[in-house]
Amino acid sequence: MMHQRRKAREVALQVLYKLDIVDIDVEEALTLFWQNFEATDEAKEFSSFLVRGAWEKRGEIDDLISGCSENWSISRMSKVDKSILRLSVFELLYCPDVPPKVTLNEAIELGKTFGSENSGAFINGILDALYARLRDGKTLEETT
């Protein structure tokens, strides 16, 4: 199961990245991806859930990321890092079955694999700050 979720996160990252650079509908982006790549039903289901949710809630998620990123505006972040952060913040907020530590570790690994040499540390810093605020019981409005 863990391997399937890792694969699903990689897929979600790729589709979210595409959505960020090409003006395309979420469902069309998912369909195009699955026409070219194979995965288990479980991976398809989880990745599609992550993509739809992260893209639909990206305004709220971007506000949360901005609130935890002192020196970087969303527009200055690399599209890969931004896509990983959107995916991970959505997972932290809307996937209660996934332990936050797993979400953070997976995000850092995605950053190391797909991002720049500094992506892992950058993503870790923002997600740690956001998670600390959520753990302290702050509401979404208070974290921005």
Backbone as a printed PyTorch tensor [residue, N CA C, xyz], in Angstrom:
tensor([[[  0.8350,  -1.2000,   0.0000],
         [  0.0000,   0.0000,   0.0000],
         [  0.8740,   1.2570,   0.0000]],

        [[  1.9440,   1.2600,   0.7940],
         [  2.7690,   2.4540,   0.8720],
         [  3.3830,   2.7730,  -0.4830]],

        [[  3.8300,   1.7410,  -1.1980],
         [  4.4250,   1.9710,  -2.5110],
         [  3.3930,   2.5720,  -3.4700]],

        [[  2.1520,   2.1090,  -3.3730],
         [  1.0930,   2.6310,  -4.2430],
         [  0.8130,   4.1030,  -3.9520]],

        [[  0.8490,   4.4680,  -2.6930],
         [  0.6160,   5.8720,  -2.3310],
         [  1.7670,   6.7530,  -2.7910]],

        [[  2.9920,   6.2550,  -2.6940],
         [  4.1420,   7.0270,  -3.1820],
         [  3.9940,   7.2610,  -4.6820]],

        [[  3.6300,   6.2190,  -5.4160],
         [  3.4160,   6.3350,  -6.8550],
         [  2.2940,   7.3430,  -7.1290]],

        [[  1.2400,   7.2710,  -6.3400],
         [  0.1040,   8.1820,  -6.5150],
         [  0.5290,   9.6340,  -6.2970]],

        [[  1.3940,   9.8770,  -5.3210],
         [  1.8820,  11.2420,  -5.0700],
         [  2.7380,  11.7230,  -6.2330]],

        [[  3.5530,  10.8350,  -6.7970],
         [  4.3640,  11.2170,  -7.9550],
         [  3.4730,  11.6010,  -9.1340]],

        [[  2.4330,  10.8210,  -9.3440],
         [  1.4750,  11.1200, -10.4170],
         [  0.7920,  12.4550, -10.1420]],

        [[  0.3180,  12.6360,  -8.9180],
         [ -0.3770,  13.8740,  -8.5510],
         [  0.5270,  15.0810,  -8.7830]],

        [[  1.7880,  14.9580,  -8.4030],
         [  2.7350,  16.0460,  -8.6230],
         [  2.8260,  16.3790, -10.1130]],

        [[  2.9520,  15.3710, -10.9370],
         [  3.0990,  15.6040, -12.3770],
         [  1.8570,  16.2580, -12.9750]],

        [[  0.6890,  15.8160, -12.5560],
         [ -0.5530,  16.3940, -13.0890],
         [ -0.7340,  17.8240, -12.5660]],

        [[ -0.4680,  18.0580, -11.2840],
         [ -0.5830,  19.4210, -10.7400],
         [  0.3950,  20.3720, -11.4240]],

        [[  1.5890,  19.8830, -11.7070],
         [  2.5820,  20.6890, -12.4200],
         [  2.0370,  21.0700, -13.8040]],

        [[  1.4710,  20.0910, -14.4860],
         [  0.9100,  20.3540, -15.8180],
         [ -0.2160,  21.3860, -15.7350]],

        [[ -1.0730,  21.2470, -14.7410],
         [ -2.1770,  22.1950, -14.5750],
         [ -1.6650,  23.6110, -14.3300]],

        [[ -0.5050,  23.7170, -13.7000],
         [  0.0700,  25.0210, -13.3800],
         [  0.6960,  25.6910, -14.6090]],

        [[  1.0690,  24.9020, -15.6050],
         [  1.7220,  25.5080, -16.7700],
         [  0.8630,  25.5190, -18.0330]],

        [[ -0.1700,  24.6870, -18.0760],
         [ -1.0340,  24.6090, -19.2570],
         [ -2.4730,  24.8820, -18.8250]],

        [[ -3.1690,  25.6910, -19.5730],
         [ -4.5740,  25.9700, -19.2550],
         [ -5.4140,  24.7810, -19.7070]],

        [[ -5.6510,  23.8720, -18.7770],
         [ -6.3470,  22.6250, -19.0850],
         [ -7.2360,  22.2630, -17.8990]],

        [[ -8.3270,  21.6180, -18.1950],
         [ -9.2730,  21.1620, -17.1800],
         [ -8.6730,  19.9930, -16.3820]],

        [[ -8.9830,  19.9260, -15.1020],
         [ -8.4520,  18.8770, -14.2290],
         [ -8.7630,  17.4880, -14.7740]],

        [[ -9.9980,  17.2600, -15.1420],
         [-10.3770,  15.9260, -15.6240],
         [ -9.6540,  15.5810, -16.9150]],

        [[ -9.4860,  16.5640, -17.7880],
         [ -8.7620,  16.3350, -19.0360],
         [ -7.2910,  16.0010, -18.7570]],

        [[ -6.7000,  16.7240, -17.8100],
         [ -5.3030,  16.4710, -17.4490],
         [ -5.1300,  15.0510, -16.8970]],

        [[ -6.0600,  14.6260, -16.0450],
         [ -5.9910,  13.2680, -15.4960],
         [ -6.1730,  12.2240, -16.5970]],

        [[ -7.1350,  12.4430, -17.4640],
         [ -7.3870,  11.5060, -18.5590],
         [ -6.1590,  11.3790, -19.4520]],

        [[ -5.5660,  12.5120, -19.8200],
         [ -4.3660,  12.4820, -20.6620],
         [ -3.2360,  11.7190, -19.9800]],

        [[ -3.0700,  11.9380, -18.6890],
         [ -2.0150,  11.2390, -17.9670],
         [ -2.2520,   9.7340, -18.0150]],

        [[ -3.4730,   9.3050, -17.7020],
         [ -3.7480,   7.8640, -17.6120],
         [ -3.7650,   7.1870, -18.9730]],

        [[ -3.8720,   7.9590, -20.0440],
         [ -3.7640,   7.3640, -21.3790],
         [ -2.3240,   6.9390, -21.6730]],

        [[ -1.3750,   7.5250, -20.9630],
         [  0.0340,   7.2800, -21.2520],
         [  0.7760,   6.4980, -20.1660]],

        [[  0.1470,   6.3140, -18.9940],
         [  0.8410,   5.6520, -17.8940],
         [ -0.0680,   4.6250, -17.2350]],

        [[  0.5520,   3.5640, -16.7530],
         [ -0.1630,   2.5010, -16.0610],
         [  0.0010,   2.6620, -14.5470]],

        [[ -1.0140,   2.2710, -13.8210],
         [ -0.9280,   2.2370, -12.3550],
         [ -2.0660,   1.3700, -11.8430]],

        [[ -1.9500,   0.9810, -10.5900],
         [ -3.0230,   0.1960,  -9.9810],
         [ -4.2490,   1.0970,  -9.7860]],

        [[ -5.3880,   0.4740,  -9.6010],
         [ -6.6070,   1.2470,  -9.3350],
         [ -6.4510,   2.0880,  -8.0780]],

        [[ -5.7780,   1.5210,  -7.0640],
         [ -5.5760,   2.2430,  -5.8070],
         [ -4.7470,   3.5120,  -6.0370]],

        [[ -3.6780,   3.3930,  -6.8150],
         [ -2.8280,   4.5590,  -7.0990],
         [ -3.5990,   5.5930,  -7.9160]],

        [[ -4.3730,   5.1240,  -8.8780],
         [ -5.1700,   6.0500,  -9.6960],
         [ -6.1780,   6.8010,  -8.8350]],

        [[ -6.8400,   6.0670,  -7.9610],
         [ -7.8700,   6.6680,  -7.1110],
         [ -7.2780,   7.7150,  -6.1710]],

        [[ -6.1750,   7.3760,  -5.4900],
         [ -5.5560,   8.2960,  -4.5350],
         [ -4.9790,   9.5120,  -5.2570]],

        [[ -4.2980,   9.2970,  -6.3680],
         [ -3.7050,  10.4310,  -7.0890],
         [ -4.7940,  11.3570,  -7.6240]],

        [[ -5.8620,  10.7990,  -8.1370],
         [ -6.9560,  11.6260,  -8.6520],
         [ -7.6000,  12.4430,  -7.5340]],

        [[ -7.7720,  11.8230,  -6.3700],
         [ -8.3090,  12.5350,  -5.2030],
         [ -7.3990,  13.7040,  -4.8290]],

        [[ -6.0790,  13.4450,  -4.7890],
         [ -5.1220,  14.4980,  -4.4360],
         [ -5.1330,  15.6330,  -5.4570]],

        [[ -5.1350,  15.2830,  -6.7290],
         [ -5.1130,  16.3130,  -7.7870],
         [ -6.3740,  17.1630,  -7.7320]],

        [[ -7.5210,  16.5160,  -7.7150],
         [ -8.7830,  17.2730,  -7.7110],
         [ -8.8640,  18.1870,  -6.4910]],

        [[ -8.5360,  17.6360,  -5.3400],
         [ -8.6410,  18.4090,  -4.1030],
         [ -7.6440,  19.5470,  -4.0360]],

        [[ -6.3890,  19.2650,  -4.3500],
         [ -5.3490,  20.3000,  -4.2760],
         [ -5.6180,  21.4110,  -5.2850]],

        [[ -6.0960,  21.0470,  -6.4590],
         [ -6.3550,  22.0700,  -7.4820],
         [ -7.5840,  22.8960,  -7.1170]],

        [[ -8.6320,  22.2250,  -6.6460],
         [ -9.8670,  22.9290,  -6.2720],
         [ -9.6290,  23.8930,  -5.1120]],

        [[ -8.7910,  23.5020,  -4.1700],
         [ -8.5610,  24.3030,  -2.9590],
         [ -7.2630,  25.0980,  -3.0380]],

        [[ -6.6980,  25.2710,  -4.2270],
         [ -5.3780,  25.8980,  -4.3380],
         [ -5.3420,  27.3250,  -3.8220]],

        [[ -6.4490,  28.0760,  -3.9010],
         [ -6.4600,  29.4310,  -3.3670],
         [ -6.2170,  29.4340,  -1.8710]],

        [[ -6.9760,  28.6260,  -1.1700],
         [ -6.8350,  28.4800,   0.2860],
         [ -5.4530,  27.9140,   0.6420]],

        [[ -5.0220,  26.9160,  -0.1090],
         [ -3.7260,  26.2800,   0.1480],
         [ -2.5870,  27.2650,  -0.1020]],

        [[ -2.6710,  28.0250,  -1.1980],
         [ -1.6240,  29.0090,  -1.5060],
         [ -1.5250,  30.0650,  -0.4040]],

        [[ -2.6640,  30.4490,   0.1570],
         [ -2.6570,  31.4040,   1.2730],
         [ -1.9160,  30.8220,   2.4770]],

        [[ -2.1670,  29.5480,   2.7600],
         [ -1.4880,  28.8880,   3.8850],
         [  0.0170,  28.8010,   3.6310]],

        [[  0.3910,  28.4360,   2.4100],
         [  1.8150,  28.3380,   2.0650],
         [  2.4640,  29.7150,   2.2110]],

        [[  1.8110,  30.7390,   1.6850],
         [  2.3530,  32.0990,   1.7720],
         [  2.5390,  32.5260,   3.2180]],

        [[  1.6070,  32.1500,   4.0800],
         [  1.6830,  32.5150,   5.4860],
         [  2.8460,  31.8540,   6.2150]],

        [[  3.4010,  30.7900,   5.6390],
         [  4.5120,  30.0670,   6.2720],
         [  5.8220,  30.2570,   5.5130]],

        [[  5.8010,  31.1100,   4.5330],
         [  6.9720,  31.3110,   3.6910],
         [  7.3540,  32.7760,   3.7480]],

        [[  8.2470,  33.0990,   4.6750],
         [  8.5440,  34.5000,   4.9430],
         [  9.2240,  35.2170,   3.7840]],

        [[ 10.1350,  34.5540,   3.1150],
         [ 10.9410,  35.2430,   2.1080],
         [ 10.5730,  34.9220,   0.6670]],

        [[  9.5870,  34.0560,   0.4760],
         [  9.2370,  33.6410,  -0.8820],
         [  7.7530,  33.8110,  -1.1300]],

        [[  7.4110,  34.6000,  -2.1210],
         [  6.0000,  34.6610,  -2.5130],
         [  5.7260,  33.4360,  -3.3830]],

        [[  4.4820,  33.0450,  -3.4470],
         [  4.0910,  31.8900,  -4.2550],
         [  4.5830,  32.0570,  -5.6970]],

        [[  4.4850,  33.2670,  -6.2200],
         [  4.8540,  33.4900,  -7.6260],
         [  6.3550,  33.2930,  -7.8750]],

        [[  7.1820,  33.3970,  -6.8410],
         [  8.6260,  33.2140,  -6.9980],
         [  9.0610,  31.7660,  -6.8200]],

        [[  8.1870,  30.9300,  -6.3030],
         [  8.5550,  29.5270,  -6.0810],
         [  8.6050,  28.7850,  -7.4100]],

        [[  9.4640,  27.7810,  -7.4670],
         [  9.4870,  26.9510,  -8.6720],
         [  8.1440,  26.2270,  -8.7720]],

        [[  7.7340,  25.9590,  -9.9870],
         [  6.4470,  25.2870, -10.1820],
         [  6.4480,  23.8770,  -9.5860]],

        [[  7.5930,  23.2350,  -9.5920],
         [  7.6880,  21.9020,  -8.9810],
         [  7.4810,  22.0070,  -7.4700]],

        [[  8.2240,  22.9210,  -6.8250],
         [  8.0840,  23.0750,  -5.3710],
         [  6.6550,  23.4680,  -5.0040]],

        [[  6.0840,  24.3910,  -5.7570],
         [  4.7180,  24.8480,  -5.4840],
         [  3.7350,  23.6820,  -5.6210]],

        [[  3.9120,  22.8570,  -6.6410],
         [  3.0160,  21.7110,  -6.8350],
         [  3.1550,  20.7030,  -5.6960]],

        [[  4.3880,  20.4600,  -5.2500],
         [  4.6120,  19.5440,  -4.1200],
         [  3.9640,  20.1090,  -2.8610]],

        [[  4.1390,  21.3970,  -2.6340],
         [  3.5510,  22.0220,  -1.4460],
         [  2.0270,  21.9610,  -1.4870]],

        [[  1.4290,  22.2570,  -2.6330],
         [ -0.0350,  22.1930,  -2.7440],
         [ -0.5420,  20.7900,  -2.4380]],

        [[  0.0890,  19.8180,  -3.0240],
         [ -0.2770,  18.4190,  -2.8210],
         [ -0.1600,  18.0430,  -1.3460]],

        [[  0.9350,  18.4240,  -0.7310],
         [  1.2020,  18.0420,   0.6640],
         [  0.3050,  18.7680,   1.6580]],

        [[  0.0600,  20.0450,   1.4100],
         [ -0.8310,  20.7880,   2.3070],
         [ -2.2460,  20.2130,   2.2030]],

        [[ -2.6840,  19.9080,   0.9900],
         [ -3.9980,  19.2810,   0.8400],
         [ -4.0420,  17.9750,   1.6370]],

        [[ -2.9930,  17.1830,   1.5210],
         [ -2.9520,  15.9030,   2.2270],
         [ -2.9830,  16.1120,   3.7450]],

        [[ -2.2310,  17.0860,   4.2380],
         [ -2.2390,  17.3820,   5.6790],
         [ -3.6420,  17.7540,   6.1600]],

        [[ -4.3460,  18.5400,   5.3550],
         [ -5.6490,  19.0560,   5.7700],
         [ -6.8010,  18.0820,   5.5510]],

        [[ -6.7310,  17.2930,   4.4760],
         [ -7.9040,  16.5290,   4.0630],
         [ -7.7150,  15.0180,   4.0100]],

        [[ -6.5820,  14.5170,   4.4690],
         [ -6.3610,  13.0660,   4.4970],
         [ -6.0220,  12.6310,   5.9240]],

        [[ -7.0330,  12.6000,   6.7940],
         [ -6.7660,  12.2800,   8.1970],
         [ -6.2160,  10.8680,   8.4100]],

        [[ -6.3680,   9.9920,   7.4070],
         [ -5.8560,   8.6280,   7.5350],
         [ -4.3490,   8.5520,   7.2890]],

        [[ -3.7440,   9.6430,   6.7840],
         [ -2.3020,   9.6580,   6.5270],
         [ -1.6100,  10.4130,   7.6700]],

        [[ -0.7110,   9.7600,   8.3950],
         [ -0.0100,  10.4610,   9.4720],
         [  0.7750,  11.6620,   8.9180]],

        [[  0.7030,  12.8110,   9.5940],
         [  1.4010,  14.0040,   9.1020],
         [  2.8920,  13.7660,   8.8440]],

        [[  3.5250,  12.9510,   9.6730],
         [  4.9500,  12.6640,   9.4860],
         [  5.1900,  12.0030,   8.1160]],

        [[  4.2790,  11.1350,   7.7120],
         [  4.3880,  10.4780,   6.4010],
         [  4.2500,  11.5210,   5.2940]],

        [[  3.2610,  12.3970,   5.4240],
         [  3.0570,  13.4480,   4.4200],
         [  4.3040,  14.3120,   4.2810]],

        [[  4.8770,  14.7310,   5.4010],
         [  6.0700,  15.5750,   5.3700],
         [  7.2530,  14.8380,   4.7530]],

        [[  7.4750,  13.5920,   5.1590],
         [  8.5870,  12.8250,   4.5960],
         [  8.4270,  12.6030,   3.0980]],

        [[  7.2150,  12.2800,   2.6730],
         [  6.9670,  12.0650,   1.2460],
         [  7.2000,  13.3460,   0.4440]],

        [[  6.7720,  14.4760,   1.0000],
         [  6.9580,  15.7590,   0.3140],
         [  8.4440,  16.0640,   0.1330]],

        [[  9.2190,  15.8190,   1.1730],
         [ 10.6640,  16.0670,   1.1090],
         [ 11.3030,  15.1570,   0.0600]],

        [[ 10.8910,  13.9010,   0.0290],
         [ 11.4240,  12.9690,  -0.9710],
         [ 11.0530,  13.4000,  -2.3930]],

        [[  9.8150,  13.8450,  -2.5840],
         [  9.4160,  14.3420,  -3.9040],
         [ 10.2770,  15.5340,  -4.3060]],

        [[ 10.5400,  16.4100,  -3.3430],
         [ 11.3740,  17.5720,  -3.6090],
         [ 12.7790,  17.1770,  -4.0230]],

        [[ 13.3320,  16.1940,  -3.3300],
         [ 14.6890,  15.7330,  -3.6520],
         [ 14.7260,  15.0590,  -5.0260]],

        [[ 13.6620,  14.3400,  -5.3650],
         [ 13.6230,  13.6020,  -6.6270],
         [ 13.3250,  14.5070,  -7.8220]],

        [[ 12.3530,  15.3930,  -7.6770],
         [ 11.8620,  16.1640,  -8.8250],
         [ 12.2810,  17.6300,  -8.8220]],

        [[ 12.7030,  18.1290,  -7.6660],
         [ 13.0130,  19.5530,  -7.5630],
         [ 14.4940,  19.8450,  -7.7140]],

        [[ 14.8860,  20.9920,  -7.2300],
         [ 16.2890,  21.4110,  -7.2730],
         [ 17.0210,  20.8440,  -6.0600]],

        [[ 18.3150,  21.1050,  -5.9660],
         [ 19.0710,  20.5700,  -4.8370],
         [ 18.6040,  21.1460,  -3.5050]],

        [[ 17.9430,  22.3110,  -3.5330],
         [ 17.4650,  22.9420,  -2.2930],
         [ 15.9910,  22.6500,  -1.9970]],

        [[ 15.3110,  21.9690,  -2.8970],
         [ 13.8640,  21.7690,  -2.7490],
         [ 13.4830,  21.0350,  -1.4700]],

        [[ 14.2090,  19.9760,  -1.1350],
         [ 13.8720,  19.2040,   0.0590],
         [ 13.8540,  20.0590,   1.3180]],

        [[ 14.9070,  20.8560,   1.5050],
         [ 14.9990,  21.7160,   2.6930],
         [ 13.9500,  22.8220,   2.6520]],

        [[ 13.7250,  23.4010,   1.4810],
         [ 12.7370,  24.4690,   1.3170],
         [ 11.3330,  23.9600,   1.6720]],

        [[ 10.9610,  22.8290,   1.1110],
         [  9.6450,  22.2220,   1.3550],
         [  9.5080,  21.8330,   2.8200]],

        [[ 10.5540,  21.2560,   3.3780],
         [ 10.5440,  20.8680,   4.7850],
         [ 10.2820,  22.0770,   5.6830]],

        [[ 10.9590,  23.1870,   5.4170],
         [ 10.7880,  24.3810,   6.2430],
         [  9.3680,  24.9060,   6.2360]],

        [[  8.7830,  24.9950,   5.0600],
         [  7.4110,  25.5170,   4.9560],
         [  6.4070,  24.5550,   5.5870]],

        [[  6.5310,  23.2710,   5.2860],
         [  5.5750,  22.3070,   5.8410],
         [  5.7230,  22.1630,   7.3560]],

        [[  6.9520,  22.2120,   7.8620],
         [  7.1500,  22.1670,   9.3160],
         [  6.4480,  23.3340,   9.9930]],

        [[  6.6120,  24.5300,   9.4280],
         [  5.9830,  25.7220,  10.0070],
         [  4.4590,  25.6040,   9.9680]],

        [[  3.9350,  25.1580,   8.8390],
         [  2.4870,  25.0240,   8.7000],
         [  1.9510,  23.9550,   9.6410]],

        [[  2.6360,  22.8190,   9.6810],
         [  2.1680,  21.7480,  10.5470],
         [  2.2060,  22.1630,  12.0140]],

        [[  3.2220,  22.9080,  12.4140],
         [  3.3060,  23.3880,  13.7990],
         [  2.0930,  24.2480,  14.1340]],

        [[  1.6960,  25.0940,  13.1990],
         [  0.5130,  25.9390,  13.4370],
         [ -0.7550,  25.1010,  13.5400]],

        [[ -0.8880,  24.1190,  12.6630],
         [ -2.0750,  23.2580,  12.6940],
         [ -2.0910,  22.4240,  13.9790]],

        [[ -0.9240,  21.9280,  14.3660],
         [ -0.8090,  21.0990,  15.5730],
         [ -1.1370,  21.9030,  16.8170]],

        [[ -0.8200,  23.1900,  16.7860],
         [ -1.1140,  24.0550,  17.9260],
         [ -2.5970,  24.4060,  18.0110]],

        [[ -3.3750,  23.8370,  17.1240],
         [ -4.8150,  23.9990,  17.1920],
         [ -5.3500,  25.2520,  16.5410]],

        [[ -4.5280,  25.9040,  15.7510],
         [ -5.0000,  27.1190,  15.0800],
         [ -5.9370,  26.7130,  13.9410]],

        [[ -6.9250,  27.5470,  13.7200],
         [ -7.8370,  27.2890,  12.6110],
         [ -7.1330,  27.7020,  11.3220]],

        [[ -7.7050,  27.3120,  10.1990],
         [ -7.1190,  27.6870,   8.9160],
         [ -6.9810,  29.2000,   8.7910]],

        [[ -7.9710,  29.9310,   9.2740],
         [ -7.9270,  31.3920,   9.1690],
         [ -6.7740,  31.9580,   9.9890]],

        [[ -6.4820,  31.3420,  11.1210],
         [ -5.4080,  31.8450,  11.9810],
         [ -4.0140,  31.5170,  11.4440]],

        [[ -3.9100,  30.5570,  10.5330],
         [ -2.5910,  30.1850,  10.0300],
         [ -2.1390,  31.0740,   8.8900]],

        [[ -3.0340,  31.8620,   8.3260],
         [ -2.6380,  32.7290,   7.2130],
         [ -2.2080,  34.0820,   7.6960]]])
